[in-house]
Amino acid sequence: MKKKTMLELERIDCEEYHHVKKIPLVVILDDIRSLNNIGSVFRTADAFLIEKIYLCGITATPPSPDIHKTALGAENSVDWEYRENIMDLLDELKKKEYKICSIEQVNGSVSLEQYEVNKEVKHAVILGNEVKGVQQQVVDASDLCLELPQYGTKHSLNVSITAGIVMWHFFTAVK
């Protein structure tokens, strides 16, 4: 087997990307501290045709050399918007008929692999702070919580890894 060249990968450019049909999923990053995590989520969102990223609270925004280091330009292809108050954003998204899904370990959560994505429903997934997780008031305002099953000694995954797994789950269900 021979590795493909950049030309053989036949990737679209940033301008074309803006016109490609996206999957009905927005990703909300709330109070994410690491700029590398933010950049990584942008890059993964680009790969899986995510509709938009909302950056909330203390989450940094582009332009930033540290975000760019891991986003590799995806901060220019993926639509994004900063919102200071996540609760106001959730109200707006609910009015637009998005199903609000916090990615958090809670009583009554649904294991991600058991969640059947309805292609006709728009979803918003929320990923919270690397240490504290999704705020309780956000969990309370969510339609459901999705949890990634884990079997090792650690109680959580890195937020950018979690985001990638969640985006992949939605992408494969819709595509």
Disulfide bonds with the S-S distance in Angstrom:
none
